[in-house]
Amino acid sequence: MPPSPPLPSAGLGRRLASLLYEGLVLFAVLLIGFWLPQALLLGNGIQFSARQLWLHVFLLLMLYCVWFWINGGQTLPMKTWRLRIVNANGGAIRPTQALLRYLASWPCLLLGGIGILWALIDKDRQFLHDRVAGTRIVQEPANT
């Protein structure tokens, strides 16, 4: 059987739509994984500093993103939009790439969305954090 051709890079519109959907899913993740435990702990008199709360958010989102990226290359919104994160050769990304992508996405998103705007000038229309991590987002065919 001949090797399958590489999957095409996903279009910017599709990736942005998936990112919007991802925001809704992340809200639910934070509601369950952050707010609920914090409410229960505060109800029992356990209070955390602002730094500890931000660390909790950072680690919770890291666990969510990195887990899904290294276990199938997709989060739920990415599955819905038939997107997958792959390495430069089209294979599964390594855990270090997933972690680097996550860490790079924070400044890319928080600094005025510079990492998203980067796709407008990038020759392959990739986000800046994908460039940094050596990953790319591809579109899967409709029949998978």
C-alpha positions, 0 to 999 in steps of 0.5 A, a space after each residue: 500500500 502506498 504511503 498516504 499523502 500528507 494532510 493539508 494545513 488547516 485554514 485560518 478561518 477553521 482554526 479561529 472557529 475552533 479556537 472560539 469553541 475551545 474557549 467555551 470548553 475551557 470555560 467549562 474546564 475552569 468551572 469544574 476544575 478550578 471554581 468548584 474546588 476553590 468554592 469547596 475549599 473556601 467553604 472549609 476555611 482554606 484560602 489561597 493566595 492570588 499567586 497560588 490561584 493563578 498557578 492552579 489555573 495554569 496547571 489545570 489548563 496545561 493538564 487539559 491541553 497537553 493531555 489531549 495533544 499527546 493523546 490523539 493530537 486533538 481536543 474536543 473542539 479540534 475533533 469537531 472541526 476536524 483539526 489535528 496537531 502534528 509535528 513537522 513530518 505529519 506524525 504525532 507530537 512529542 510530549 516536549 513539543 506539546 509542553 513547549 506549544 502550551 508554554 509559548 501560547 500564553 505570551 502569544 495570546 496575552 500579548 494582544 494576540 500576537 501569536 494569532 496575528 502572526 498567522 497573517 504574515 507567516 508563509 504557511 499561515 501557522 500560529 507563532 506558538 506552532 512555529 516555536 514548538 515545531 508543530 502545525 495544525 492540519 485538516 483531516 479528511 471528512 471520512 475519518 
